[in-house]
Amino acid sequence: MPRLAKNPMESRLSPIRETFKAVKEDLSIANLCLGDPYVAPPDVVCEAFKKAIDDGRTHYENDAGAPRLRELIAERESAARGVAFHPYNHLVVTNGGTNGIYSISRAVLDPGDEVLLPEPIWIPFIEITRLLNCTPVFVPTQHEGNYLPSIEDLEARVTPKTKMVVVVSPGNPTGAVYDREKIDEIQKFCLRHGLWLLHDEAYKDIVFGDRQQHSLVGYAPNVIGVRTLSKSHAMTGFRVGWVISSNEDLIDRVRLNVAYNVMCASTPGQVAAVAALEKAADYLDEIVDEYGKRMRYAAERLQDIGFDLHMPTGSFYLFPRHNHPDDIAPRLLEEARVAVVDGRRFGPSGVGHFRISCSVDMPVLEAGLDRISQWWKGEVAVGRVTPASRP
């Protein structure tokens, strides 16, 4: 038999998706593992998608994205960030955020390079780095430090092979939001060592209270942003995101990677994305408010049970810390019929944690927390979980 490529990836598939596949059809399981919004996309989004098909907009789009969508993104990003973005020079529409991350990594990394990953961190950053025959270098963060990396820990791990630093803010799995001071510190570190700074902003719109998500995207040529409508507008299946940077050479490289990997993002999906950005502002306000309520409810329940919890200020994940001698996610699934994600999957600092998603139907969230409480007390009661009807 011919040989497969040499590759140091450890996982064939994200453990989150492996767990999701295993529990999807089992209604006795309270599934709190997947970050897929419980709500339907805005009506105007679905109507625009259907109309695009009816109007015959089902063929290839420009590989960098539909002109109207790029113009709209540039307009919105310029206003939000206070810096001008050119719709054709500074951004590329991608097949969701993950395709953007992969395309950036292909554009800047050579085999053997190292990437500094403040962790716990979203699993694909670890595996995409390995997929490209590069080395993920874990930078630990702690509960006590709100899961933000120290410059000392970054400095201790930089080598001549280091090429890029990744920031996920708001964080997955921790919900941490980097403040301006921390972002500025990390950027100065990157400039000292000649590094790229990739800022994953998938949850940029999902922040709570008076907290603000800070970013230097557009202000320096070494900084790259990745955005998506998957979480903010419940458009996970539409697969529309974008890469944005003031570095035109980088954007050209990203465009080539998109063109020769997926050709272009879905044409009807891009029409739907225009509708989301133009007509669904009220939807975003309502969904963020609802996520905030669910996060506060779940956090209070977990704290009452006895878990240590950093109160997230963004995203829709909670990352409880426990003092159980074992990784409890497999036991919760087997003994309490609750699906959560083992914290160690997100990096070494995740040991002794687990992630739950608050983006599920409320009856599922309530049932899952009830069962976790009963299991923690040594009481187990399992029954059928009935999700609410989707809006």
Backbone hydrogen bonds in HBPLUS format (Angstrom, degrees):
<---DONOR---> <-ACCEPTOR-->    atom                        ^
c    i                          cat <-CA-CA->   ^        H-A-AA   ^      H-
h    n   atom  resd res      DA  || num        DHA   H-A  angle D-A-AA Bond
n    s   type  num  typ     dist DA aas  dist angle  dist       angle   num
A0017-ARG N   A0014-SER O   3.01 MM   3  5.38 119.0  2.40 105.6 119.0     1
A0018-GLU N   A0014-SER O   2.98 MM   4  6.32 152.2  2.05 149.0 158.0     2
A0019-THR N   A0015-PRO O   2.90 MM   4  5.97 160.2  1.94 141.4 146.0     3
A0020-PHE N   A0016-ILE O   2.89 MM   4  6.12 157.1  1.95 142.9 150.2     4
A0021-LYS N   A0017-ARG O   2.90 MM   4  6.04 162.2  1.93 148.0 151.4     5
A0022-ALA N   A0018-GLU O   3.17 MM   4  6.37 151.8  2.25 141.4 148.8     6
A0023-VAL N   A0019-THR O   3.04 MM   4  6.29 142.6  2.19 150.4 160.3     7
A0024-LYS N   A0020-PHE O   2.91 MM   4  5.60 129.7  2.17 151.2 160.9     8
A0026-ASP N   A0023-VAL O   3.07 MM   3  5.23 154.2  2.14 109.9 118.0     9
A0029-ILE N   A0026-ASP O   3.21 MM   3  5.89 166.7  2.23 119.1 122.0    10
A0385-VAL N   A0027-LEU O   2.74 MM 358  5.56 170.5  1.75 164.8 166.9    11
A0030-ALA N   A0337-ARG O   2.90 MM 307  6.35 160.5  1.94 154.9 154.4    12
A0339-ALA N   A0030-ALA O   2.91 MM 309  6.15 162.5  1.95 142.8 148.0    13
A0032-LEU N   A0339-ALA O   2.83 MM 307  5.45 146.2  1.94 141.7 152.0    14
A0357-SER N   A0032-LEU O   2.88 MM 325  5.21 148.5  1.98 132.8 141.4    15
A0038-TYR N   A0359-SER O   2.76 MM 321  5.55 109.9  2.26 136.1 155.9    16
A0045-VAL N   A0042-PRO O   2.99 MM   3  5.31 132.9  2.22 105.7 118.4    17
A0046-CYS N   A0042-PRO O   3.26 MM   4  6.72 159.5  2.30 156.2 160.4    18
A0047-GLU N   A0043-ASP O   2.88 MM   4  6.11 164.1  1.91 158.8 163.8    19
A0048-ALA N   A0044-VAL O   3.04 MM   4  6.02 150.9  2.12 133.2 140.9    20
A0049-PHE N   A0045-VAL O   3.00 MM   4  6.25 154.6  2.07 148.6 155.5    21
A0050-LYS N   A0046-CYS O   3.01 MM   4  6.26 165.7  2.03 151.8 154.9    22
A0051-LYS N   A0047-GLU O   2.92 MM   4  6.07 161.9  1.95 147.3 153.0    23
A0052-ALA N   A0048-ALA O   2.91 MM   4  6.05 148.6  2.01 142.3 150.6    24
A0053-ILE N   A0049-PHE O   3.25 MM   4  6.62 151.3  2.34 145.0 151.5    25
A0054-ASP N   A0050-LYS O   2.94 MM   4  6.29 164.8  1.96 153.2 157.7    26
A0055-ASP N   A0051-LYS O   2.76 MM   4  5.91 146.2  1.87 148.0 157.1    27
A0057-ARG N   A0052-ALA O   2.76 MM   5  5.08 154.9  1.82 168.4 161.2    28
A0056-GLY N   A0053-ILE O   3.01 MM   3  5.15 161.4  2.04 108.5 113.5    29
A0065-GLY N   A0062-ASN O   2.92 MM   3  5.13 157.6  1.97 110.5 118.0    30
A0093-VAL N   A0064-ALA O   2.88 MM  29  5.48 176.1  1.88 130.1 131.2    31
A0069-LEU N   A0066-ALA O   3.06 MM   3  5.34 115.5  2.50 105.7 121.0    32
A0070-ARG N   A0066-ALA O   2.98 MM   4  6.25 165.8  2.00 164.1 168.6    33
A0071-GLU N   A0067-PRO O   2.91 MM   4  6.11 161.3  1.95 154.8 160.0    34
A0072-LEU N   A0068-ARG O   2.98 MM   4  6.14 156.1  2.04 144.4 151.0    35
A0073-ILE N   A0069-LEU O   2.86 MM   4  6.08 163.0  1.89 155.2 159.7    36
A0074-ALA N   A0070-ARG O   2.90 MM   4  6.04 167.8  1.92 150.1 153.8    37
A0075-GLU N   A0071-GLU O   3.00 MM   4  6.14 156.1  2.06 143.3 149.9    38
A0076-ARG N   A0072-LEU O   2.96 MM   4  6.19 164.9  1.98 151.8 155.4    39
A0077-GLU N   A0073-ILE O   2.77 MM   4  5.89 170.3  1.78 161.2 164.4    40
A0078-SER N   A0074-ALA O   2.94 MM   4  5.85 156.7  1.99 141.5 148.3    41
A0079-ALA N   A0075-GLU O   3.18 MM   4  6.31 160.4  2.22 143.4 148.3    42
A0080-ALA N   A0076-ARG O   2.97 MM   4  6.12 159.1  2.01 149.1 155.2    43
A0081-ARG N   A0077-GLU O   2.95 MM   4  5.91 156.6  2.00 149.2 154.2    44
A0082-GLY N   A0078-SER O   2.94 MM   4  5.59 134.2  2.15 139.6 148.3    45
A0090-HIS N   A0086-HIS O   3.04 MM   4  5.35 157.7  2.09 148.1 148.8    46
A0245-SER N   A0090-HIS O   3.01 MM 155  5.36 160.4  2.05 148.5 154.1    47
A0092-VAL N   A0243-VAL O   2.99 MM 151  5.33 150.3  2.08 146.3 154.4    48
A0243-VAL N   A0092-VAL O   2.89 MM 151  5.33 156.6  1.95 153.0 159.6    49
A0094-THR N   A0241-GLY O   2.80 MM 147  5.03 162.5  1.83 119.7 125.8    50
A0096-GLY N   A0094-THR O   2.84 MM   2  5.43 135.9  2.04 103.8  90.3    51
A0241-GLY N   A0094-THR O   3.07 MM 147  5.03 153.9  2.14 137.9 137.1    52
A0100-GLY N   A0096-GLY O   3.36 MM   4  6.67 146.4  2.48 138.4 147.6    53
A0100-GLY N   A0097-GLY O   3.00 MM   3  4.96 118.6  2.39  93.1 109.1    54
A0101-ILE N   A0097-GLY O   2.93 MM   4  6.31 154.6  1.99 153.8 160.1    55
A0102-TYR N   A0098-THR O   2.94 MM   4  6.19 166.0  1.96 153.0 156.7    56
A0103-SER N   A0099-ASN O   2.91 MM   4  5.97 157.2  1.96 141.1 148.0    57
A0104-ILE N   A0100-GLY O   2.93 MM   4  6.13 156.9  1.99 150.4 156.2    58
A0105-SER N   A0101-ILE O   2.98 MM   4  6.15 167.1  2.00 150.5 154.3    59
A0106-ARG N   A0102-TYR O   2.91 MM   4  6.16 156.9  1.96 150.6 156.6    60
A0107-ALA N   A0103-SER O   3.03 MM   4  6.13 138.0  2.21 134.3 145.8    61
A0107-ALA N   A0104-ILE O   2.93 MM   3  4.96 121.7  2.28  94.8 111.0    62
A0108-VAL N   A0104-ILE O   3.05 MM   4  6.35 137.8  2.24 152.1 162.8    63
A0109-LEU N   A0105-SER O   2.95 MM   4  5.58 153.3  2.02 150.0 154.8    64
A0113-ASP N   A0110-ASP O   2.97 MM   3  5.70 159.8  2.01 150.3 150.9    65
A0112-GLY N   A0133-ASN O   2.87 MM  21  6.21 154.4  1.94 140.8 148.3    66
A0135-THR N   A0113-ASP O   2.90 MM  22  6.34 163.0  1.93 155.7 161.4    67
A0114-GLU N   A0161-LYS O   2.93 MM  47  5.52 154.2  2.00 133.1 129.8    68
A0163-LYS N   A0114-GLU O   2.85 MM  49  5.84 160.1  1.89 166.1 161.0    69
A0115-VAL N   A0135-THR O   2.99 MM  20  6.29 157.7  2.04 157.5 159.2    70
A0137-VAL N   A0115-VAL O   2.80 MM  22  5.77 169.9  1.81 162.8 159.2    71
A0116-LEU N   A0164-MET O   2.88 MM  48  6.30 157.9  1.93 164.1 163.0    72
A0166-VAL N   A0116-LEU O   3.11 MM  50  6.45 155.9  2.17 175.3 176.8    73
A0117-LEU N   A0137-VAL O   2.88 MM  20  5.89 171.5  1.88 154.2 155.2    74
A0139-VAL N   A0117-LEU O   3.01 MM  22  5.67 166.6  2.03 128.1 126.1    75
A0119-GLU N   A0139-VAL O   2.93 MM  20  5.95 158.6  1.98 148.4 153.1    76
A0121-ILE N   A0346-PHE O   2.87 MM 225  5.09 157.0  1.92 135.6 139.7    77
A0125-PHE N   A0122-TRP O   3.16 MM   3  6.12 149.5  2.26 129.1 135.2    78
A0126-ILE N   A0123-ILE O   2.89 MM   3  5.45 129.8  2.14 119.2 131.5    79
A0127-GLU N   A0123-ILE O   3.25 MM   4  6.60 159.8  2.29 151.7 157.3    80
A0128-ILE N   A0124-PRO O   2.74 MM   4  5.62 162.2  1.77 149.8 154.7    81
A0129-THR N   A0125-PHE O   3.34 MM   4  6.15 156.2  2.40 130.0 136.3    82
A0130-ARG N   A0126-ILE O   3.23 MM   4  6.54 155.6  2.29 140.5 147.0    83
A0131-LEU N   A0127-GLU O   2.75 MM   4  5.92 154.8  1.81 146.7 154.7    84
A0132-LEU N   A0128-ILE O   3.14 MM   4  6.36 139.8  2.31 143.8 151.8    85
A0134-CYS N   A0129-THR O   3.04 MM   5  5.32 152.5  2.12 153.4 154.5    86
A0133-ASN N   A0130-ARG O   2.84 MM   3  5.01 152.8  1.91 119.0 119.2    87
A0145-GLY N   A0142-GLN O   3.06 MM   3  5.26 136.5  2.26 101.4 113.4    88
A0147-TYR N   A0142-GLN O   2.88 MM   5  4.93 158.8  1.93 155.0 147.9    89
A0146-ASN N   A0143-HIS O   3.08 MM   3  5.22 153.5  2.15 117.8 115.9    90
A0148-LEU N   A0145-GLY O   3.23 MM   3  5.97 148.7  2.33 120.8 125.7    91
A0154-LEU N   A0150-SER O   3.13 MM   4  6.52 151.7  2.22 145.4 153.4    92
A0155-GLU N   A0151-ILE O   2.82 MM   4  6.04 166.7  1.84 155.8 159.1    93
A0156-ALA N   A0152-GLU O   3.01 MM   4  6.13 147.1  2.12 140.7 149.3    94
A0157-ARG N   A0154-LEU O   3.08 MM   3  5.44 152.8  2.15 108.5 116.8    95
A0162-THR N   A0159-THR O   3.04 MM   3  5.34 160.5  2.08 112.5 118.7    96
A0196-TRP N   A0163-LYS O   3.06 MM  33  6.36 173.0  2.06 146.8 146.1    97
A0165-VAL N   A0196-TRP O   2.89 MM  31  6.23 151.7  1.97 148.5 156.2    98
A0198-LEU N   A0165-VAL O   2.89 MM  33  6.24 165.9  1.91 168.9 171.3    99
A0167-VAL N   A0198-LEU O   2.86 MM  31  6.19 162.3  1.89 168.1 169.8   100
A0200-ASP N   A0167-VAL O   2.81 MM  33  6.17 160.0  1.85 164.9 170.3   101
A0169-SER N   A0200-ASP O   3.30 MM  31  6.45 153.0  2.37 160.2 165.1   102
A0171-GLY N   A0176-ALA O   2.75 MM   5  4.85 141.1  1.90 134.1 147.0   103
A0175-GLY N   A0171-GLY O   2.94 MM   4  4.37 141.6  2.09 102.5 112.4   104
A0313-THR N   A0175-GLY O   3.29 MM 138  6.13 147.0  2.41 147.2 145.8   105
A0183-ILE N   A0179-ASP O   3.08 MM   4  6.38 166.9  2.10 159.5 163.3   106
A0184-ASP N   A0180-ARG O   2.89 MM   4  6.06 163.5  1.91 154.5 159.3   107
A0185-GLU N   A0181-GLU O   2.99 MM   4  6.20 154.7  2.06 144.5 151.4   108
A0186-ILE N   A0182-LYS O   2.99 MM   4  6.24 161.0  2.03 152.5 156.9   109
A0187-GLN N   A0183-ILE O   2.94 MM   4  6.17 157.6  1.99 151.0 157.3   110
A0188-LYS N   A0184-ASP O   2.99 MM   4  6.22 160.4  2.03 150.4 155.1   111
A0189-PHE N   A0185-GLU O   3.00 MM   4  6.26 152.5  2.08 144.5 152.4   112
A0190-CYS N   A0186-ILE O   2.90 MM   4  6.21 154.4  1.96 147.2 154.2   113
A0191-LEU N   A0187-GLN O   2.89 MM   4  6.19 157.6  1.94 153.0 158.8   114
A0192-ARG N   A0188-LYS O   2.97 MM   4  6.18 152.8  2.04 145.5 152.7   115
A0193-HIS N   A0189-PHE O   3.23 MM   4  6.48 146.6  2.35 144.5 152.4   116
A0194-GLY N   A0190-CYS O   2.79 MM   4  5.71 108.8  2.31 142.3 159.9   117
A0195-LEU N   A0190-CYS O   2.89 MM   5  4.70 163.5  1.92 132.9 138.2   118
A0197-LEU N   A0222-ASN O   2.92 MM  25  6.10 163.3  1.95 156.0 154.5   119
A0224-ILE N   A0197-LEU O   2.89 MM  27  6.22 159.0  1.93 163.3 164.4   120
A0199-HIS N   A0224-ILE O   2.77 MM  25  6.03 175.1  1.77 174.2 175.8   121
A0226-VAL N   A0199-HIS O   3.08 MM  27  6.43 142.6  2.22 162.5 159.7   122
A0201-GLU N   A0226-VAL O   2.91 MM  25  5.64 155.5  1.97 152.7 160.7   123
A0204-LYS N   A0201-GLU O   3.09 MM   3  4.88 163.4  2.12 112.2 110.9   124
A0206-ILE N   A0203-TYR O   2.89 MM   3  5.27 154.0  1.96 115.4 124.0   125
A0315-SER N   A0206-ILE O   2.90 MM 109  5.35 149.6  1.99 155.3 158.5   126
A0208-PHE N   A0313-THR O   3.02 MM 105  5.45 157.2  2.08 142.5 142.6   127
A0211-ARG N   A0208-PHE O   3.26 MM   3  5.93 155.8  2.32 135.0 137.1   128
A0219-TYR N   A0216-LEU O   2.95 MM   3  5.36 162.9  1.98 132.3 136.9   129
A0223-VAL N   A0220-ALA O   3.22 MM   3  5.70 168.1  2.24 118.5 121.5   130
A0225-GLY N   A0244-ILE O   2.90 MM  19  5.16 168.0  1.92 159.1 161.7   131
A0244-ILE N   A0225-GLY O   2.97 MM  19  5.16 160.6  2.01 140.4 144.6   132
A0227-ARG N   A0242-TRP O   2.87 MM  15  5.29 169.2  1.88 160.6 164.2   133
A0242-TRP N   A0227-ARG O   2.97 MM  15  5.29 156.7  2.02 129.7 131.9   134
A0229-LEU N   A0240-VAL O   3.33 MM  11  6.36 164.4  2.35 167.6 162.9   135
A0233-HIS N   A0229-LEU O   3.17 MM   4  5.49 154.0  2.24 132.6 138.3   136
A0235-MET N   A0230-SER O   3.02 MM   5  4.23 119.9  2.39 104.6 118.1   137
A0238-PHE N   A0235-MET O   3.09 MM   3  5.29 148.6  2.20 106.5 116.0   138
A0251-ILE N   A0247-ASN O   3.07 MM   4  6.39 163.0  2.10 151.4 156.3   139
A0252-ASP N   A0248-GLU O   2.96 MM   4  6.18 153.7  2.03 146.9 153.5   140
A0253-ARG N   A0249-ASP O   3.15 MM   4  6.46 154.2  2.22 144.1 150.4   141
A0253-ARG N   A0250-LEU O   3.01 MM   3  5.10 114.0  2.46  97.9 113.7   142
A0254-VAL N   A0250-LEU O   2.87 MM   4  6.21 159.6  1.91 157.1 163.5   143
A0255-ARG N   A0251-ILE O   2.88 MM   4  6.07 159.5  1.92 149.5 155.1   144
A0256-LEU N   A0252-ASP O   3.08 MM   4  6.38 154.8  2.14 145.6 151.6   145
A0257-ASN N   A0253-ARG O   3.05 MM   4  6.37 157.0  2.10 149.2 155.3   146
A0258-VAL N   A0254-VAL O   2.92 MM   4  6.24 154.0  1.98 154.2 161.5   147
A0259-ALA N   A0255-ARG O   2.86 MM   4  6.06 165.2  1.88 152.6 157.0   148
A0260-TYR N   A0256-LEU O   2.98 MM   4  6.15 157.7  2.03 151.4 155.8   149
A0261-ASN N   A0258-VAL O   3.24 MM   3  5.15 158.8  2.29 100.6 106.8   150
A0262-VAL N   A0258-VAL O   2.92 MM   4  5.65 151.8  2.00 145.1 152.8   151
A0263-MET N   A0258-VAL O   2.99 MM   5  5.96 127.6  2.27 150.1 151.4   152
A0264-CYS N   A0262-VAL O   2.79 MM   2  5.49 142.8  1.92 102.2  91.6   153
A0270-GLN N   A0266-SER O   2.95 MM   4  6.20 142.0  2.09 142.7 151.9   154
A0270-GLN N   A0267-THR O   3.09 MM   3  5.17 123.5  2.43  98.0 111.9   155
A0271-VAL N   A0267-THR O   3.11 MM   4  6.49 152.0  2.19 150.5 158.3   156
A0272-ALA N   A0268-PRO O   2.95 MM   4  6.23 157.1  2.01 147.4 153.6   157
A0273-ALA N   A0269-GLY O   2.88 MM   4  6.13 142.0  2.02 137.7 148.8   158
A0274-VAL N   A0270-GLN O   3.04 MM   4  6.34 149.1  2.14 144.5 150.9   159
A0275-ALA N   A0271-VAL O   3.25 MM   4  6.64 156.7  2.31 145.2 150.8   160
A0276-ALA N   A0272-ALA O   2.94 MM   4  6.28 149.8  2.04 145.9 154.8   161
A0277-LEU N   A0273-ALA O   3.02 MM   4  6.27 159.0  2.06 151.9 155.8   162
A0278-GLU N   A0274-VAL O   2.93 MM   4  6.03 151.7  2.01 149.7 158.0   163
A0279-LYS N   A0275-ALA O   2.86 MM   4  5.54 158.4  1.91 146.7 151.7   164
A0280-ALA N   A0276-ALA O   3.31 MM   4  5.05 139.8  2.49 127.4 128.4   165
A0284-LEU N   A0280-ALA O   3.30 MM   4  6.62 155.9  2.36 146.2 151.2   166
A0285-ASP N   A0281-ALA O   3.20 MM   4  6.57 159.0  2.25 151.1 155.9   167
A0286-GLU N   A0282-ASP O   3.03 MM   4  6.28 162.0  2.06 152.7 157.4   168
A0287-ILE N   A0283-TYR O   2.93 MM   4  6.14 163.7  1.96 157.5 161.6   169
A0288-VAL N   A0284-LEU O   3.05 MM   4  6.11 161.8  2.08 151.3 155.8   170
A0289-ASP N   A0285-ASP O   3.13 MM   4  6.25 158.8  2.18 143.6 149.5   171
A0290-GLU N   A0286-GLU O   3.02 MM   4  6.26 154.9  2.08 145.2 152.1   172
A0291-TYR N   A0287-ILE O   2.92 MM   4  6.15 158.2  1.97 147.5 153.2   173
A0292-GLY N   A0288-VAL O   2.98 MM   4  6.20 156.9  2.03 147.8 154.0   174
A0293-LYS N   A0289-ASP O   3.13 MM   4  6.45 154.7  2.20 146.2 152.0   175
A0294-ARG N   A0290-GLU O   3.04 MM   4  6.33 162.8  2.07 153.1 157.3   176
A0295-MET N   A0291-TYR O   2.83 MM   4  6.01 158.0  1.88 153.9 160.2   177
A0296-ARG N   A0292-GLY O   3.03 MM   4  6.22 162.6  2.06 149.2 153.3   178
A0297-TYR N   A0293-LYS O   2.98 MM   4  6.17 161.8  2.01 149.2 154.6   179
A0298-ALA N   A0294-ARG O   2.88 MM   4  6.02 173.0  1.89 152.4 154.6   180
A0299-ALA N   A0295-MET O   2.85 MM   4  5.89 158.9  1.89 148.1 154.8   181
A0300-GLU N   A0296-ARG O   3.03 MM   4  6.12 163.1  2.06 146.9 151.0   182
A0301-ARG N   A0297-TYR O   3.05 MM   4  6.32 157.7  2.11 148.7 155.2   183
A0302-LEU N   A0298-ALA O   2.94 MM   4  6.16 162.8  1.97 152.4 156.6   184
A0303-GLN N   A0299-ALA O   2.92 MM   4  6.10 157.5  1.97 150.2 156.7   185
A0304-ASP N   A0300-GLU O   2.93 MM   4  6.07 152.8  2.00 144.5 152.0   186
A0305-ILE N   A0301-ARG O   3.02 MM   4  6.32 144.0  2.15 142.7 152.5   187
A0306-GLY N   A0302-LEU O   3.15 MM   4  6.47 142.1  2.30 138.7 148.3   188
A0307-PHE N   A0302-LEU O   3.09 MM   5  5.70 166.0  2.11 152.6 148.1   189
A0306-GLY N   A0303-GLN O   3.10 MM   3  5.05 122.3  2.45  92.1 106.6   190
A0308-ASP N   A0321-ARG O   3.19 MM  13  5.09 149.3  2.29 151.0 150.4   191
A0321-ARG N   A0308-ASP O   2.89 MM  13  5.09 170.6  1.90 151.4 154.0   192
A0358-CYS N   A0316-PHE O   2.85 MM  42  5.41 171.3  1.86 175.0 172.8   193
A0318-LEU N   A0356-ILE O   3.07 MM  38  5.46 161.6  2.11 153.2 158.5   194
A0356-ILE N   A0318-LEU O   3.03 MM  38  5.46 160.4  2.07 150.5 156.2   195
A0354-PHE N   A0320-PRO O   3.18 MM  34  5.86 139.3  2.36 149.5 159.7   196
A0322-HIS N   A0352-GLY O   2.84 MM  30  5.57 164.6  1.86 159.7 162.8   197
A0332-LEU N   A0328-ILE O   2.79 MM   4  5.99 156.2  1.84 160.9 168.5   198
A0333-LEU N   A0329-ALA O   3.08 MM   4  6.32 157.4  2.14 152.3 157.5   199
A0334-GLU N   A0330-PRO O   3.02 MM   4  6.21 163.9  2.05 145.1 149.7   200
A0335-GLU N   A0331-ARG O   2.72 MM   4  5.54 165.6  1.74 150.6 155.9   201
A0336-ALA N   A0332-LEU O   2.97 MM   4  4.92 141.0  2.12 117.0 128.7   202
A0337-ARG N   A0332-LEU O   2.86 MM   5  6.10 106.1  2.41 146.2 163.1   203
A0338-VAL N   A0332-LEU O   3.10 MM   6  5.45 163.8  2.12 119.2 123.9   204
A0341-VAL N   A0355-ARG O   3.15 MM  14  5.11 172.2  2.15 146.2 148.6   205
A0355-ARG N   A0341-VAL O   2.86 MM  14  5.11 160.3  1.90 145.8 152.3   206
A0345-ARG N   A0342-ASP O   3.12 MM   3  5.90 161.0  2.16 121.8 127.2   207
A0343-GLY N   A0353-HIS O   2.97 MM  10  4.63 147.7  2.07 130.6 123.4   208
A0346-PHE N   A0343-GLY O   3.06 MM   3  5.79 163.4  2.09 121.4 125.9   209
A0347-GLY N   A0344-ARG O   3.16 MM   3  5.32 164.5  2.18 112.5 113.8   210
A0350-GLY N   A0347-GLY O   2.91 MM   3  5.59 161.0  1.95 123.2 129.6   211
A0351-VAL N   A0348-PRO O   3.24 MM   3  5.85 172.6  2.25 118.3 120.3   212
A0353-HIS N   A0350-GLY O   3.02 MM   3  5.44 130.2  2.28 146.7 141.8   213
A0364-VAL N   A0361-ASP O   3.04 MM   3  5.38 124.0  2.36 106.9 121.0   214
A0365-LEU N   A0361-ASP O   3.03 MM   4  6.37 158.4  2.07 154.6 161.4   215
A0366-GLU N   A0362-MET O   2.87 MM   4  6.07 167.9  1.89 161.1 163.8   216
A0367-ALA N   A0363-PRO O   2.95 MM   4  6.02 162.3  1.99 140.5 145.9   217
A0368-GLY N   A0364-VAL O   2.85 MM   4  5.98 161.6  1.89 149.4 154.8   218
A0369-LEU N   A0365-LEU O   3.02 MM   4  6.21 162.1  2.06 150.5 154.6   219
A0370-ASP N   A0366-GLU O   2.91 MM   4  6.11 155.7  1.97 149.9 157.3   220
A0371-ARG N   A0367-ALA O   2.97 MM   4  6.19 161.2  2.00 150.8 155.4   221
A0372-ILE N   A0368-GLY O   2.93 MM   4  6.18 156.2  1.99 147.2 154.2   222
A0373-SER N   A0369-LEU O   2.98 MM   4  6.11 160.5  2.02 145.6 150.8   223
A0374-GLN N   A0370-ASP O   2.93 MM   4  6.23 161.4  1.96 149.8 155.0   224
A0375-TRP N   A0371-ARG O   2.77 MM   4  5.92 161.1  1.80 151.9 157.5   225
A0376-TRP N   A0372-ILE O   2.88 MM   4  6.01 160.4  1.92 148.8 154.2   226
A0377-LYS N   A0373-SER O   3.09 MM   4  6.31 143.4  2.23 142.8 152.2   227
A0379-GLU N   A0374-GLN O   2.48 MM   5  4.55 145.1  1.59 163.6 151.5   228
A0378-GLY N   A0375-TRP O   2.95 MM   3  4.93 153.4  2.03 101.2 109.7   229
